[in-house]
Amino acid sequence: MHRHRIIFLAAFLCASSCATGCTTHKTEVDTAKKSLYDAEFTVVYTAALEATRESYPNIEDAPGRGAIKTAWHQVSYANNQDDMTNPRTLANAQGINGGAAGTPGAASAGMPTRLAYKRYFIRFDISVTGGRPWRLKVIGHASEWEPGAALPTELHGSARPAWLDGRTDALVYAIYQRIKKFAVPMPDNAASGDEVKHADPAAFGPVPADAAKELAAIKDVLDARDYAGLRAHLTEDVVWSLGGGSGPDGAMALWQADPEPLDAMAKLLTGGCAGDAKKVTCPGRAPAAGGYQLSLEPRGSAWRIASFVKAE
């Protein structure tokens, strides 16, 4: 039942929109597709993960990158009597009805043809991006397997099936239903992917100008959840644990395994920083027990993250 719930939802949405003159449900789906979510990243990501897993249980998730990827799931799809869920086709395939599949009138009589044995599959790439308010992206993919083929073939362009958009919208709607209280309208330019946010260097408080530019660049990377890009902002001896953990590779492995530290880093940058030509910290005061502190230091002509640790 869980595996097919999204299919039933898609059918329900289509049927409801037609029955009501394309009003209530179509409007809600359109709203979902044009919404951002003003909540903590973990709230939005968890909603996306749970809604996706409910209908497509085989998934890979990477919270650090805000990404969810489903495996290929077979689609129960029937738009002609060649589909093997059609009782008449099944009866003919089992020899219950008379006639032969190879006769000219076999197909019209309900005999299974090559189309009866095709299989269709669907998968999704879901991402939570952009910084608060977060943008949800759901991209659907469809593939087709034919008898004799070693693997399914992904369908593109004119071969892209009509049912793919409906199922994609159904997943967007299912996620929206869980967090619609956090939904805010998406700016017009964001709908086309043209919106690019850049932090203002002046927003970080009394710090050297070059350090402020580095802080702005770090915030842009964090907001985009571009953690591969964050690696370039770390010193080679960056400290990530008061217990002695250091080095950029260990830092990136630790931080990407759990989004909480990097969410905390992004939050620190909105609270103001302070420092001088030798060191800048965020916050500019000693952190409370259990709180993080980010430190930047100049390395040659550039400022870089020298430490990011939690106070004990």
NUDRENNU-40872 format. One record per residue: residue in three letters; x, y, z of N, C-alpha, C in turn. Coordinates in steps of 0.02 Angstrom, whole numbers, plus 50000, padded with zeros to 5 digits. Last residue first. Layout:
<titors>
alaXYZXYZXYZ
...
</titors>
This chain:
<titors>
glu516545116051278516345110851326516155114051393
ala516155122251116516415123351183516135118051231
lys516585115550960516045116351010516355117051079
val517445123850825517385118950879516815120650925
phe518385127450701517675127550712517535121950762
ser519765136850637519475132050684518715132950685
ala520125144050525520665140750563520385135750614
ile519625148450369519375145550432519935141750466
arg520585162450304520295155750300520045153550369
trp521075176050201520815173750265520495166850255
ala522585178450104521885176750110521705174750182
ser523935179950088523515185750070522775184450079
gly524375169750219524635173350162524205179450148
arg523005168550305523505163850280523785166850216
pro522185175150447522485176250381523015170950366
glu520815165850519521475168950525521755170150455
leu519295163350607519645164450544520315167850557
ser518255152450698518825157050699519145157250629
leu516725149650779517085149450715517655154550718
gln516045140050907516385146250889516795145050826
tyr514525133250979515095133150932515425140050927
gly514045127851145513985132051085514605131651042
gly514295121251261513915117651210513815121551146
ala514315136051353514465128851353514005125351303
ala514435150451245514175146951303514345139551298
pro515965157851178515305154551171515085151351237
ala516625174051198516695166951214516015163651211
arg516245184551055516365183451127516445175951138
gly515865185250926516455189050945516625188451019
pro515405168450871515275175350892515915178750916
cys516735171250771516005171850770515725166450817
thr518275180350758517865174950785517125176550779
val519835183250683519125185150686518735179150711
lys521515189250697521015183950709520315186850712
lys522315199650656522625193150667522115187450674
ala521635211550647522015209450588522325202450596
asp520195206850745520685211650722521065208750663
gly518425205150785519125203150782519575208650758
ala516795197450771517235202850793517955200450789
cys515095195150710515785192950724516195198950747
gly513375189750701513895194850710514565191950731
gly512435180250672512425183250739512965188450751
thr512565173850556512025178750558512015182450625
leu513555164750580513715170250535513165175550534
leu512915155050656513405159450688513535165650645
lys512195148150559511835152350607512305157250642
ala513205141250493512815146250456512455150950504
met513595132850599514065137650570513695143150533
ala512445125150616512665129550671513155134850645
asp512465118250498511895122650511512085127650566
leu513625111250523513635116250470513035120850474
pro513225102650630513765107450638513765112950585
glu512065095550570511995099950627512585104850635
pro512195086050468512115093050449512115097950508
asp513405073850467512845076350507512775083850492
ala514385071750377514025065850402513405067850441
gln514985083650354514505081450305514125075250328
trp515855084750465515305089550457514785087150406
leu516765074050447516355074650507515745079050495
ala517335076950323517015070450334516545070850393
met517885089550346517355088850297516975082250307
ala518865086350445518335091150458517745090150411
gly519715077550378519335075250436518755079750452
asp520195086650282519835080650261519415077750318
pro520845097250354520225098450316519845092150296
gly521405095950524521485094050453520825094650416
ser521085088450686521285093850641521375091250571
gly520665085350852520505083950782520695089850738
gly520835087950986521435087550944521295085950871
gly519725090151058520115084251076520715083351032
leu519045100051000519485102051055519915096151078
ser519005099350824518835096150887519315098450941
trp519475105350712518755104050715518545100450778
val520635116350645520465112350704519705111550707
val521625116350499521005118250531520845113450589
asp522775116150425522815113750494522185115650534
glu522475121650305522705114750304522765111850374
thr520925130850319521655130350321521855122950322
leu519545131650205519845129050266520615129450262
his518935134550088518955139950138519265137650204
ala518825123550010519315128549990519395134150041
arg517715116750064518395114050075518935119350059
leu516575122450014516805124550080517515122350093
gly516305115749896516595122449892516865124949959
ala515705104649948516325103749911516695110449905
tyr514545110249995515065108450043515725106650010
asp513435120149967513985118049922514585116149965
arg512305125650016512485118950037512995115849989
ala512065138649998511955134449939512085127049955
asp512435143150123511745143950102511575139550042
leu513815140350118513385136750164512655137150144
val514225149550020514345142350010513885138350055
asp513875161650082513575159850017513645152350004
lys514715161150194513985160950203513635159050138
ile515965162350132515805156250169515045155650178
ala515855175250080515935169650034515765163050068
ala515765182550199515205182750152515245176850103
leu517035179850253516435177750289515825177550243
glu517815186450156517865179150165517265176350202
lys517435199650179517305196650114517335189050117
ala517915201150310517205201650297517015198550230
ala519285200250289518965195050328518205195050316
asp519465212150220519605205750186519295199950223
ala519105221650322518735221150259518845214450223
pro519025216050493519395218550435519025217150370
val517475219450583518035214950565518405217950505
pro516135222450661516785225850657517365221050646
gly514885213650558515135217350616515825220250606
phe514335207850447514655203450496514965207150555
ala513805214950342513335212250391513665208550449
ala514625218750241514535223550296514105220850352
pro514545208950144515125208950190515035213650249
asp513055200850115513355207550117513935207550166
ala512885186250014512905189550079513255196250073
his511815183549881512505184849901512495188649967
lys510795172449787510895176649846511645177549860
val509965172049640510605170449669510715175249728
glu508685166249540508835169749602509505167449630
asp508355158749433508795164449420509015167949484
gly507455148349429508125146849452508615152549444
ser506185151549404506575149649345507305148149364
ala505765155049529505425149549495505815147149435
ala506445166449563506675160149591506365154249556
asn505755176949508506375175049475506655168449502
asp504645177849595504555175949525505195173649493
pro504865170049757504935175849711504885173449639
met503645159649831504295159949798504325166149753
pro502795162149986502815162549913503525163049885
val503075149650112503035156650093503085157050017
ala502655137350232502705139350162502645146850154
phe502445131850354503065135650346503135138550276
lys501315124550340501285130250386501905134550383
lys501665113950260501375119750227501305125750274
ile502275101850284502605107950309502295114250280
arg501525091350232501845090550298502105097150327
gln501135095450107500625094350157500915093750227
tyr502365095350037502045101750055501535100850111
ile502485081850011502965085150056502665091750082
ala501405080049925501445076049987501935079150036
tyr501745088649819501155090049860501185086349927
val502845081949766502915088849789502355090549838
leu502175070149729502685069949781502815076849809
ala501325075049629501035071749688501545071349745
asp502205079649533501795084449569501505081449633
thr502665067049491503125071849520502745077049561
arg501505061749437501795058449496502315062949530
gly501315070649331500805069849383501085066649446
asp502465068849253502335075349285501835074749342
leu502295055449208502855057349251502725063849288
trp501305052549116501155051549187501705053949234
ala501825054248990501385059449015501255058649090
pro503585050248970502875048448977502455053949009
arg504685055148845504525056048916503785054948927
ala504945055448713504795048948741504595049348815
ser505315068248685504645066248665504445059448692
gly506475068248819506165071848764505455069548749
his506795051348879506925058448874506515061548817
leu506905037548984506515040848933506615048348936
glu508125024849005507805030949029507485034648971
thr507835007748992508095013548957507735019748983
pro508324993449092507834998449069508195004249035
leu509394980349025509234985449074508684990149048
ala509314970648925509684969148986509494973949042
ala507834965848837508334971048855508674969248920
gly506864956248826507494955148792508034960148808
pro505504967348838505744960448839506384959548798
glu505974983548901505644979348851505914972348855
trp505724996449016506064990049002505644986048952
glu505985013549041505565008349011505995002148998
ser505895027049160506255022449115505785016949094
ala505935043949220505565037949201505995033549155
his506145055249354506445051749297506025045549283
gly505885071349429505685064549416506015061749353
ile506425081749553506515080149482506365072749471
val506095094249660505925087249648505965085949573
lys506705105449777506715103549707506575096049702
leu506325118349886506265111149875506255109749800
arg507225130649971506885128749910506895121149902
trp507025139050127507305133750086506875132350024
pro507335156050175506865150450166507105145450113
arg508855147750208508185149250233507935155850203
gly509685140150064509665144050126508955145950145
gly509725132249945509645139449942509695143450006
thr508805116349950509365120849933509205128149949
val508535099949948508335105849988508915110649983
ser508015088449822508535092349855508225098249892
ile507785072849746507495078049787508065081849821
asp507505063249610508045066849643507725072749680
phe506635047849586506645054949598507315057249628
arg505965035949465506385037749522506405045349528
ile505065022449391505115029549408505605030449466
phe504695011549253504985012949318505045020549327
tyr503764998949167503955005949175504195007249246
arg503874985649053503844987849122504094995049126
lys503014975548935503424981248951503354982949025
tyr502094965948903502654963848945503144969548959
ala501174971248819500944968748883501514967248930
leu501804974348701501714979748749501514977248818
arg501704962448631502354964248660502294969648712
thr500054957248686500554958548635501204960248669
pro498764946348737499344950548755499814951348696
met497124948148668497724944148678498314948648695
gly495984955248639496214955448707496824951248720
ala495634956548510495234951948550495464951648622
ser496584964348456495934967448466495484963048508
ala497614954748452497684960748493497004963848508
ala497114945148360497264943448430497284949548474
gly496854945648227496374948948271496524947948344
pro497904938348168497834945548156497374949048205
thr498704927348289498214928748236498114936148228
gly499534924848396499844926748333499354928348278
ala498814920748502499114927348506499374929548439
ala497274913048460498004912748467498284919648464
gly495744907048535496144911048489496874910348504
gly494794908348693495024905148631495444909648589
asn495304910648861494904912548804495194909148742
ile496314904748938495614903848957495154905348900
gly497664906348923497324901548880496594900348897
gln498284916148989498264909749022497884904448983
ala498064926948907498754924648916498784917748947
asn496694928648924496944926348860497654923548866
ala496714933549056496354927349040496594924448975
leu497444945349043497704939849084497364933249067
thr496564952848964497224951048939497524945248977
arg495514954049054495404950748990496074948548960
pro496064961249162495824954449171495744950649105
asn497554970149155496894969849124496634962649129
thr498824969649193498344970049248497634969849221
met499594970049080499454963449108499014963749170
asp499044980248947499344979849013499124973349047
asp498334980848832498924976648830499234975848899
gln497334989848839497174983148861497754978348852
asn498075004948909497785000948854497684993848878
asn498675010649012498255015048971497985011448910
ala499375008249165498955004949114498545010049077
tyr500585005149283500365009849231499965006049179
ser501435005249420500835001849396500505006549347
val503175005849410502555009649408501995005249383
gln504545001549514504104999949459503445003549466
his505845012749553505265008949577504795007649518
trp507545015449575507015014549526506455010349557
ala507835024549730507995019349681507445019349629
thr507965042249760507625035849765507925030849715
lys508905053349853508855050049787508505043349797
ile509145068949923508805062549930508735059649860
ala510165081350001509965077549942509645070949962
gly510925090050079510215091450070509915087450013
arg512185086550108512085090050044511365091850032
gly511975080450231512475085750225512405089850162
pro511045070250206510835076450239511335082150231
ala510745060250090511375063550109511195070250141
asp510005044450059509945051350082510625053950105
glu509205033649950509855035649977509785042949998
ile507845021749962508135028349950508845028749976
asn506425013449947507135012249935507475018749914
pro505085017849961505485016150020506225015050009
tyr504075028649915504645025749879505165023749931
ser503125032650007502895029849944503445026549903
glu503875036050120503215033050128502965029650064
arg504995042850075505075035850097504395032350103
thr504435055650052504705051649997504745044250015
ala504085059650180503575059250128503805055050069
glu505345059350244504795054950266504255054250213
leu506095068850171506335061950178505755057350196
ala505365080650187505485077950120505675070650123
ala505445081950326504795081250294504865078250224
thr506825083450342506495077650371505815076550339
tyr507025095750277507345089750250506995083450277
val506305104650359506125103850288506405097250261
val506965102850482506235102150477506035100750405
thr508295105850454508125099050474507375097750470
phe508265119750426508405114850373508175107850392
glu506885128450499507555125650503507655120350449
ala505895138050382505975133950441506705131650444
asp505075142750262505415146750312505435142950378
tyr505145137150103504955135150170505395138550222
leu504275142049952504885141049989504675139450061
ser503195137049816503315138849886504045137749906
lys502645132549699502895139349700503045141749771
lys502115120149719502665120749670502985127649671
ala501055123149806501625119149829502225119949783
thr500205129949719500495133449776501115129749802
asp499845119549634500205125349607500545129349662
val499155111749727499755109049695500175114849666
glu498105120349759498575118449811499225115649781
thr497455121149635497725127249665498245125549718
lys497055108149620497525110849571497845117149600
his496145107249726496765103349728497275105949678
thr495145117949690495465117049755496135113449750
thr494985117949530495035123249580495465121149640
cys494455111549412495175113249420495275118849470
gly493135108149433493295113449385494005115949394
thr493005097449514492865104049543493045109749496
ala493365086549438492695086749466492515093549493
cys494695089149407494205089049353493505089949382
ser495265088249533495315094549497494815094849441
ser494995074849566494685080249604494695086849566
ala495765067849474495045066949474494705072749510
cys497055072349508496785073449440496035073149440
leu497135068149642497215075249624496915076749556
phe496995054349627496515058149666496535065549648
ala498135051049557497485049949526496945054049560
ala499075054549654499085057849589498405057149554
leu498725045549755498675052749767498655056549701
phe499035033449695498345034849711498235042249723
ile500415035349690500045034449627499305036049639
ile500745035749823500865041749783500495041449717
arg500465022649862500065028249888500145034449846
his501175011649830500725014249778500335020349801
arg501905008449939502265009449877501825012649823
his500965006350040501395012350043501715013749975
met500414994050000500005000050000500435006350000
</titors>
